[in-house]
């Protein structure tokens, strides 16, 4: 192979050049409301009046007419309600009054449920721009010419 000034030689040089591109991707976020049923146990203090006779509660002890009525109404006793009769005849309590009515008060619990707005959910969307640094390894080839006089010329620039 002879080299003359008009002879050209092609030497291939491989160099990687990075290309950075970005793509928009679409992803869906699903937000939904669902009904949830939860059972709540609420303890409520209830105030009521009881009848005491000579310092003893009328409903405890050997029974009495109130406990007999209560058992008959609840079905725990086989006696019928009409069978419970006090013995003897009625006599006036005071000045001609055959009976005295004493009201017995107590707190009554009333439970109501009502649909109400508990809270609100606000949904917003923002565009955020982030700058990111990307590290890419690049492979290059260099071409150097070594002349016979010892001079080295770098053709890759």
C-alpha positions in Angstrom: 0.0 0.0 0.0 1.5 3.2 -1.1 0.7 6.6 0.4 0.5 9.4 -2.0 -0.8 12.9 -1.1 -4.1 12.2 -3.0 -4.7 8.9 -1.2 -7.4 9.1 1.6 -7.8 6.7 4.3 -11.0 6.6 6.4 -10.7 5.7 10.0 -13.9 5.2 11.9 -14.1 6.9 15.2 -16.9 5.9 17.6 -18.3 8.4 20.0 -21.4 8.2 22.1 -23.5 11.4 22.4 -26.2 11.4 25.1 -29.7 12.4 24.2 -32.0 13.5 27.0 -35.7 13.5 26.3 -38.7 13.5 28.5 -42.1 12.1 28.0 -45.4 12.9 29.7 -47.1 9.9 31.1 -50.7 9.7 32.1 -51.7 7.9 35.3 -55.1 8.0 36.9 -55.7 8.5 40.6 -59.0 7.1 41.9 -60.7 8.9 44.7 -64.0 7.4 45.9 -66.4 7.7 48.8 -67.9 4.6 50.4 -70.5 4.1 53.0 -69.2 2.4 56.2 -71.4 1.2 59.0 -70.0 1.2 62.5 -71.7 0.2 65.7 -71.1 2.6 68.6 -71.6 1.8 72.3 -72.5 4.8 74.3 -72.7 4.7 78.1 -75.1 7.3 79.4 -75.8 7.9 83.1 -79.5 7.9 83.9 -80.9 9.6 87.0 -84.2 8.3 88.4 -86.2 8.3 91.7 -86.7 5.2 93.8 -89.2 4.7 96.6 -87.9 4.0 100.1 -90.0 3.0 103.1 -88.4 3.6 106.5 -85.0 3.9 104.8 -85.3 0.7 102.9 -85.8 0.4 99.2 -89.3 -0.8 98.4 -88.3 -2.8 95.4 -85.8 -5.1 97.2 -86.1 -7.6 100.0 -89.0 -10.0 100.2 -90.6 -8.6 97.2 -93.8 -6.6 97.7 -96.4 -5.5 95.3 -94.0 -3.6 92.9 -91.7 -6.6 92.4 -94.7 -8.8 91.9 -96.1 -6.5 89.2 -92.7 -6.3 87.6 -92.3 -10.1 87.5 -95.9 -10.5 86.1 -95.3 -8.0 83.4 -91.9 -9.5 82.4 -93.3 -13.1 82.2 -90.9 -14.5 84.8 -93.7 -15.4 87.2 -96.6 -17.7 86.5 -99.0 -15.6 88.4 -101.4 -13.6 86.3 -101.6 -9.8 86.9 -105.3 -10.1 87.9 -104.4 -12.5 90.7 -102.2 -9.9 92.6 -104.6 -8.2 95.0 -103.8 -6.7 98.3 -105.6 -8.2 101.3 -108.2 -6.1 103.2 -110.1 -3.0 102.2 -109.0 0.5 101.5 -109.2 3.1 104.3 -108.7 6.9 103.9 -105.1 8.2 104.0 -105.8 11.6 105.2 -108.7 14.0 105.3 -111.1 12.0 103.1 -108.5 11.1 100.5 -108.5 7.4 99.6 -105.3 7.5 97.7 -102.2 9.8 97.3 -100.4 9.9 94.0 -96.7 10.4 94.2 -95.1 11.1 90.8 -91.8 9.2 90.2 -89.4 11.0 87.9 -86.5 9.7 85.9 -84.5 10.6 82.9 -85.7 9.0 79.7 -83.2 8.2 76.9 -84.1 9.1 73.4 -81.8 8.1 70.6 -82.0 9.8 67.3 -79.8 9.6 64.2 -79.5 12.4 61.7 -77.4 12.7 58.6 -74.9 15.6 58.9 -71.9 16.8 57.0 -68.9 15.7 59.0 -66.1 17.2 57.0 -65.0 18.2 53.5 -62.3 16.9 51.2 -60.6 19.5 49.0 -58.8 18.2 45.9 -56.3 20.4 44.1 -53.7 19.7 41.4 -50.4 21.5 41.0 -47.7 21.5 38.4 -44.2 21.1 40.0 -41.0 21.6 38.0 -38.0 19.7 39.2 -34.4 20.0 37.9 -32.6 16.7 38.1 -29.0 15.8 37.3 -28.4 12.7 35.2 -25.1 10.9 35.2 -24.4 9.2 31.9 -21.2 7.2 31.1 -20.0 8.1 27.6 -17.5 6.1 25.6 -15.2 7.9 23.2 -12.4 6.9 20.9 -9.4 9.2 20.2 -7.3 9.3 17.1 -3.6 10.2 17.5 -1.0 10.4 14.9 2.6 9.7 15.8 4.9 11.2 13.2 8.3 9.7 12.5 10.0 12.7 14.2 8.3 11.8 17.5 5.6 14.5 17.3 2.1 13.3 18.4 -0.9 15.0 16.9 -4.4 14.5 18.5 -7.1 14.6 15.8 -10.0 14.2 18.3 -11.1 17.7 19.3 
